[in-house]
Amino acid sequence: MKEKLENDIKSVLEELGVENPKVSLDYPVHVEMGDFTSNVAMVHSKELGKNPFDLAEEIKTKINMDGVKVEVVKPCLLY
């Protein structure tokens, strides 16, 4: 699943005009935050001239992860 998600995100970024997308999925520090986390929208937002949150939402709507819940959340600090 991780590899498919990474490839889907790369495809969306290429479709949006990113020449060499860097996609990294990590495991969140807090289990309640989900299975994977990524800062891909922060990494590529400036290159595309988009707000990172808006870019993340756009990626979310374009990836095909049937049966898998994908969420975009604003950054927060958890201590």
C-alpha positions in Angstrom: 0.0 0.0 0.0 2.8 2.4 0.9 4.5 2.0 -2.5 1.2 2.4 -4.4 0.4 5.6 -2.5 3.9 7.0 -3.2 3.5 6.3 -6.9 0.1 7.8 -7.0 1.3 11.0 -5.4 4.3 11.2 -7.7 1.9 10.8 -10.7 -0.3 13.6 -9.5 2.7 15.9 -8.9 4.0 15.2 -12.4 0.6 15.9 -13.8 0.6 19.2 -12.0 4.0 20.1 -13.5 6.6 19.0 -11.0 9.6 17.8 -13.0 11.2 15.6 -10.3 8.8 14.9 -7.5 10.2 13.9 -4.1 7.7 11.8 -2.2 8.4 10.5 1.2 5.9 8.7 3.4 6.8 8.3 7.0 5.3 6.7 10.1 3.7 9.3 12.4 5.1 9.7 15.9 1.7 9.3 17.4 -0.3 6.2 16.3 -3.6 8.1 16.5 -2.4 10.3 13.6 -2.8 7.5 11.0 -0.6 5.0 9.2 1.5 7.4 7.2 2.4 11.1 7.1 4.1 13.2 4.4 5.2 16.8 3.9 5.0 16.5 0.1 2.7 19.4 -0.3 5.1 21.6 1.7 8.0 20.5 -0.4 6.4 21.2 -3.8 4.0 24.1 -3.0 6.4 26.9 -3.8 7.5 25.3 -7.1 3.8 25.1 -8.2 2.9 28.5 -6.7 0.2 27.0 -4.5 -0.8 27.1 -0.9 0.5 23.9 0.7 -2.9 23.0 2.2 -4.7 23.6 -1.1 -2.0 21.5 -2.9 -2.5 18.7 -0.3 -6.3 18.8 -0.9 -5.8 18.6 -4.7 -3.5 15.6 -4.3 -6.0 14.0 -2.1 -8.8 14.4 -4.6 -6.7 13.0 -7.5 -5.2 9.9 -5.9 -7.0 6.6 -6.3 -7.0 4.8 -2.9 -10.3 2.9 -2.9 -11.3 1.8 0.6 -8.5 3.8 2.2 -9.2 6.9 4.2 -6.9 9.8 3.2 -7.0 13.1 5.2 -5.4 16.4 4.9 -4.7 18.1 8.2 -3.2 21.4 9.1 0.1 21.1 11.0 -0.1 21.0 14.7 2.3 20.5 17.6 1.8 17.5 19.8 3.8 17.3 23.0 
